[in-house]
Amino acid sequence: AVDNFEDILNNFSQSESYNQAYIYLLNNSLENEDYNTLEQLIDKNNFNTKDATLKSMVYNLYANYYLNVGDYDNAQQFYLDSINISYIPEHLYTFKLNLILLYLHQGQTNKAKEYLSQINIDNVVPYQLKNKYEQIIASVE
């Protein structure tokens, strides 16, 4: 499957097929901790869309990559970018959770608490995500 998606990237620049293949390859490389491929995908791509959902998902994947390579400034910026353009509650809560976890990882408990204070735990979906928020809230109180 990866080869087919790579062919799409090479032959279909700036199309929805390209965007879907790009997201798949980003996610696949992240899951396999293939940071060289991730860096190449981020540096040289034709990803372009007006779809805020796709864009927010790509920004979140970028942030996850930067987090994994220890570039916390870029990770934070891309998490914030994904939060600022997302309008799907499940995605938004996931992106905010990722940012909160980054702040906690960096020892920035006050920033984490600030974001947690903006979350109405009763509105968090799905249940597994709500459970993670509850665990974090209990750990920082």
C-alpha positions, 0 to 999 in steps of 0.5 A: 500500500505504501508504494501505491501512495508514494506513486500518488505523491509523485504523479498527482500533485495538489489533488485530493488523492495526493492529500489523502496519500500524503496523510496516510504516509505521514501517519504510517511513517509516524507509527513506524518511527521513520523520522527520516521519511517524515522529515522528507515528507514535511520538507517537500510536499504539495499538500494544499487544501481548503478543508480545515479538517484535513489541514488540522489533522496534518498539523497535528501529525506535524506536531507529533513528529516534532514532539518525537524529535524533541522540537517542542517549539514547533510541536507546540505551534502545530498543536495550536494551529490544529486547535485554531482551525479544528471544528470537530469536537473529537478532533479538537479535544484530541489536539488539546489533549496533545498540547496539554501532554506536551506542556506536562512533559516540559514541566509547564504545569500552569499552562497545562492547567490553564488549558484544562480549565477551558475544558468542560469534561462533560462535553468530551467525546469519545469516552476513552478521551474523556477518561484520559482527561479525567486522569490528567486532571486528577494528576495535576490537582 
